[in-house]
């Protein structure tokens, strides 16, 4: 087991949708919140910094346009 697995990582948790958002992965809560404030100036109250559990995988976001609701799989989008 490497050292990287022992360090606690923090991300931005959306309280409304119960998932990590913005793909933020930092070493402290303060750094995670600072990165969120850098990306969006006015931070809504439903976003909090939370530790990311080991081997965590976000559930499928059904609101995303690239999701096939029947199979719950993300479609591969073509890059033009």
Wavefront OBJ file of the C-alpha trace (Angstrom):
o trace
v 0.000 0.000 0.000
v 1.468 3.322 -1.033
v 1.552 6.568 0.885
v -1.083 8.065 -1.418
v -3.701 5.692 -0.021
v -3.141 6.840 3.572
v -3.693 10.558 2.913
v -7.240 11.772 3.489
v -8.670 13.530 0.431
v -11.495 16.081 0.381
v -14.023 16.977 -2.275
v -17.152 19.079 -2.666
v -20.337 17.252 -1.630
v -23.704 18.340 -2.998
v -26.212 17.957 -0.150
v -29.189 18.088 -2.523
v -28.067 15.403 -5.010
v -25.941 13.340 -2.560
v -22.818 13.182 -4.728
v -19.375 14.735 -5.124
v -19.296 17.513 -7.709
v -16.822 19.679 -9.673
v -14.132 16.943 -9.669
v -12.274 18.659 -6.804
v -9.773 16.459 -4.925
v -7.665 18.287 -2.337
v -5.644 17.499 0.814
v -7.723 19.672 3.187
v -11.256 21.024 3.565
v -10.012 24.600 3.240
v -8.212 23.889 -0.039
v -11.298 22.168 -1.434
v -13.514 25.149 -0.544
v -10.935 27.598 -1.948
v -10.858 25.683 -5.225
v -14.663 25.757 -5.376
v -14.664 29.527 -4.736
v -12.076 29.942 -7.494
v -14.310 28.087 -9.956
v -17.619 29.664 -8.954
v -17.569 33.006 -7.172
v -20.822 32.717 -5.204
v -20.960 29.312 -3.472
v -24.490 27.998 -2.785
v -25.184 26.665 0.706
v -25.853 23.121 -0.520
v -22.117 22.516 -1.201
v -19.832 21.421 1.659
v -16.290 20.070 1.856
v -16.329 16.401 2.857
v -13.735 13.636 3.030
v -13.824 11.286 0.056
v -14.143 7.641 1.167
v -11.577 5.223 -0.235
v -12.760 3.497 -3.454
v -15.704 5.929 -3.758
v -17.561 6.063 -7.043
v -20.307 8.624 -7.631
v -23.747 7.266 -8.515
v -24.924 7.896 -12.070
v -26.242 11.418 -12.543
v -29.615 10.992 -14.232
v -29.902 14.753 -14.876
v -26.872 14.685 -17.202
v -27.859 14.858 -20.870
v -25.461 12.061 -21.878
v -27.177 9.435 -19.713
v -29.413 6.750 -21.135
v -32.115 6.483 -18.453
v -33.040 2.908 -19.423
v -29.571 1.399 -18.991
v -28.045 3.986 -16.583
v -24.907 4.173 -18.690
v -23.149 7.304 -19.879
v -23.107 7.623 -23.639
v -19.794 8.419 -25.228
v -19.982 11.932 -26.596
v -18.134 12.739 -29.798
v -15.580 15.499 -29.607
v -15.690 17.711 -32.691
l 1 2 3 4 5 6 7 8 9 10 11 12 13 14 15 16 17 18 19 20 21 22 23 24 25 26 27 28 29 30 31 32 33 34 35 36 37 38 39 40 41 42 43 44 45 46 47 48 49 50 51 52 53 54 55 56 57 58 59 60 61 62 63 64 65 66 67 68 69 70 71 72 73 74 75 76 77 78 79 80
